[in-house]
Amino acid sequence: MVDVPAVRAAVRELLVACGLDPDDTELVDTPARVADAARELFAGVGSDPLEVLGETLPAPAHDLVAMSGIRVRSLCAHHLLPVYGTADLAYVPGERIAGLGALPRLVGVLAARPQLQERLAAQIADALMVGLGARGAIVRLRLHQDCVSARGARQDDARTTSISARGSLAGPAGVGVDPAGIWPDAAGGPDAVAPSCPVDRPAGAASRDAGAGVPTPAAPRPRPASAGEETA
């Protein structure tokens, strides 16, 4: 829980330490505003991420569950500067599944604290494995780091991709399955990752992909040649 009075006092001292007048018209309310923002930005501190998964449901099958385009907002643990972008995740259920709304909440509670991108990806994957008893999990984060764009290297267009995989969705070297097998946009381009092992799904199985909004159908089978038609 954020100590609001302490944050206000600390921000006022920070302004003074930076050579600013905390009683300036534009700064006089800044300590209070920062304290209010801190309650939201650090809301995940001390929270149990497994609790946000809520009541789980019996898994109707062991088919892949995937969600993409989850908005991520966090703070860099090193500079307390904004980090933002998207999370894509997938898991192979064991005996239980989570409601789809629980997946963005899981990402949100783990992001609402000072974070390292690599650690955030690992924590989301671990929560899916432990909280749901998943057979496998994979998480891809594609984030912009203001500590890279607003200072230091000042690379405004730089985006960092992190992938964390567990269980049946981890390749032989633990790198993870081919992301293009789950998220087609991962095929080619700067975010492409060399394939390590394919997603093992029964023929005809559809993925439950909330990013696309509809199941991804299996590829159609070739039509058998009728009598009199030439075959290749």
C-alpha positions in Angstrom: 0.0 0.0 0.0 1.3 3.4 -1.0 2.0 5.9 1.9 0.5 8.9 0.2 1.7 11.6 2.7 5.2 10.2 2.6 5.2 10.2 -1.2 4.0 13.8 -1.3 6.8 14.8 1.1 9.4 12.9 -0.9 8.4 14.4 -4.2 8.6 17.9 -2.7 12.1 17.2 -1.5 13.0 15.8 -5.0 11.8 19.0 -6.6 14.0 21.1 -4.2 17.0 18.7 -4.8 16.6 19.3 -8.6 16.8 23.1 -8.1 13.1 23.7 -8.6 10.7 25.8 -6.5 8.0 23.4 -5.1 5.7 26.4 -4.5 5.8 27.5 -8.1 2.3 27.8 -9.6 2.9 24.9 -12.0 4.5 22.7 -9.3 2.6 23.4 -6.1 0.2 20.5 -6.7 2.7 18.1 -8.3 3.5 16.2 -5.0 -0.2 15.4 -4.6 -0.6 14.4 -8.2 2.4 12.1 -8.1 1.2 10.5 -4.9 -2.2 9.8 -6.5 -0.5 8.4 -9.6 1.7 6.1 -7.4 -1.4 4.4 -6.0 -2.3 3.3 -9.5 1.2 2.6 -10.8 2.2 0.5 -7.8 -1.2 -1.1 -7.2 0.3 -4.6 -7.8 2.9 -4.4 -5.1 2.1 -7.1 -2.5 -0.7 -8.5 -4.5 -0.9 -12.3 -5.2 -1.2 -12.7 -9.0 -2.8 -16.1 -8.6 -5.8 -14.6 -6.9 -6.7 -12.6 -10.0 -7.2 -15.8 -12.0 -10.4 -16.2 -10.0 -12.5 -19.3 -10.1 -11.2 -21.6 -12.8 -13.3 -23.8 -15.0 -13.0 -27.5 -16.0 -11.0 -27.7 -19.3 -13.2 -29.1 -22.1 -10.1 -30.2 -23.9 -6.3 -29.8 -23.9 -6.2 -27.5 -26.9 -4.1 -24.4 -27.0 -5.6 -21.2 -25.5 -4.1 -18.0 -26.9 -4.7 -14.3 -26.3 -2.8 -11.5 -28.1 -2.6 -7.7 -27.9 -3.0 -7.3 -24.1 -2.0 -3.8 -23.2 1.0 -3.5 -20.8 1.8 -0.5 -18.7 4.6 -0.6 -16.2 7.6 1.2 -14.8 11.2 0.3 -15.4 12.7 -0.9 -12.1 16.0 0.9 -12.8 14.8 4.4 -13.6 11.0 4.4 -12.7 10.3 5.5 -16.3 7.3 4.2 -18.2 7.3 0.9 -20.0 4.4 0.1 -22.4 3.4 -2.2 -25.2 1.6 -5.5 -25.6 1.7 -9.0 -24.2 0.8 -12.2 -26.1 0.3 -15.4 -24.2 -0.8 -18.9 -24.7 -1.1 -22.0 -22.6 -2.0 -25.7 -23.0 -4.5 -26.5 -20.2 -4.2 -29.3 -17.8 -7.5 -30.0 -16.0 -8.6 -26.3 -15.5 -8.8 -23.1 -17.6 -9.2 -19.5 -16.6 -11.9 -17.1 -17.7 -10.6 -15.0 -20.6 -11.0 -11.8 -18.7 -8.6 -13.1 -16.0 -5.7 -13.2 -18.4 -5.4 -9.4 -18.9 -5.9 -9.0 -15.2 -3.0 -11.3 -14.5 -0.8 -9.3 -16.8 -2.0 -6.0 -15.2 -1.4 -7.0 -11.6 2.1 -8.2 -12.4 2.9 -5.1 -14.4 1.6 -2.7 -11.7 5.0 -2.6 -9.9 8.6 -1.7 -10.8 9.5 -4.4 -13.3 12.2 -5.8 -15.6 10.8 -6.9 -18.9 12.4 -10.3 -18.8 11.2 -10.9 -15.2 7.6 -9.9 -16.1 7.5 -12.4 -18.9 8.7 -15.2 -16.7 6.3 -14.3 -13.9 3.3 -14.4 -16.2 4.4 -17.8 -17.6 5.0 -19.2 -14.1 1.6 -17.9 -12.9 -0.2 -19.8 -15.8 1.7 -22.9 -14.9 1.1 -22.8 -11.2 -2.3 -21.1 -11.0 -3.9 -23.2 -13.7 -1.8 -26.4 -13.6 -1.1 -25.8 -17.3 0.9 -28.3 -19.3 2.8 -25.6 -21.1 2.8 -21.8 -21.3 4.5 -19.1 -23.5 4.5 -15.3 -23.1 5.8 -12.8 -25.6 6.2 -9.1 -24.5 6.9 -6.4 -27.0 7.6 -3.2 -25.1 8.9 0.3 -25.5 11.2 1.4 -22.7 11.3 5.1 -21.9 14.6 4.6 -20.2 15.9 3.9 -23.7 14.0 6.6 -25.6 13.9 9.5 -23.1 17.5 9.2 -21.9 20.7 7.4 -22.6 20.7 6.0 -26.1 17.5 8.0 -27.0 16.2 5.4 -29.4 12.6 6.5 -29.9 11.7 3.6 -32.2 13.4 0.8 -30.3 11.2 -2.0 -29.1 12.3 -4.9 -27.0 10.9 -8.4 -27.4 11.1 -11.0 -24.6 9.8 -14.6 -24.7 9.4 -16.9 -21.8 8.2 -20.5 -22.2 7.5 -23.4 -19.9 6.5 -27.0 -20.1 5.2 -28.4 -23.4 5.6 -25.0 -25.1 9.3 -24.8 -24.3 11.7 -26.0 -26.9 14.6 -28.4 -26.3 16.8 -25.5 -25.2 14.0 -23.8 -23.3 13.7 -21.1 -25.9 10.0 -21.7 -26.7 8.0 -23.0 -29.7 8.0 -21.2 -33.0 5.9 -18.0 -32.2 4.7 -17.9 -35.8 2.8 -21.1 -35.0 0.7 -19.2 -32.4 0.9 -15.6 -33.5 1.2 -15.3 -37.3 2.7 -11.8 -37.1 5.8 -13.3 -35.6 6.8 -14.8 -39.0 9.6 -12.8 -40.4 10.5 -9.2 -39.4 12.5 -8.0 -36.4 10.5 -10.0 -33.9 11.0 -13.3 -35.6 12.4 -16.1 -33.5 14.0 -19.2 -35.0 11.6 -22.2 -34.6 12.5 -24.8 -32.0 9.5 -27.1 -32.0 5.9 -26.9 -33.4 2.8 -26.6 -31.3 1.4 -30.1 -31.0 -2.3 -29.9 -31.8 -4.7 -32.6 -33.2 -5.6 -32.3 -36.8 -8.6 -30.0 -37.1 -8.2 -28.4 -33.7 -8.9 -24.7 -33.5 -7.0 -22.3 -31.2 -9.0 -20.2 -28.8 -7.5 -16.8 -29.8 -9.0 -13.8 -28.2 -6.8 -11.5 -30.2 -8.5 -12.6 -33.5 -11.9 -13.0 -31.8 -12.7 -16.2 -33.7 -11.3 -19.7 -33.7 -8.5 -20.3 -36.3 -9.8 -23.1 -38.5 -7.6 -26.0 -39.6 -6.4 -25.9 -43.2 -8.9 -27.5 -45.6 -8.1 -31.0 -46.9 -7.6 -31.5 -50.6 -10.7 -32.6 -52.5 -10.3 -36.2 -53.8 -10.2 -36.5 -57.5 -13.3 -37.7 -59.1 -13.5 -40.3 -61.8 -12.1 -39.1 -65.1 -10.0 -36.3 -63.6 -6.2 -36.4 -63.9 -4.2 -36.6 -60.7 -0.8 -35.2 -60.2 
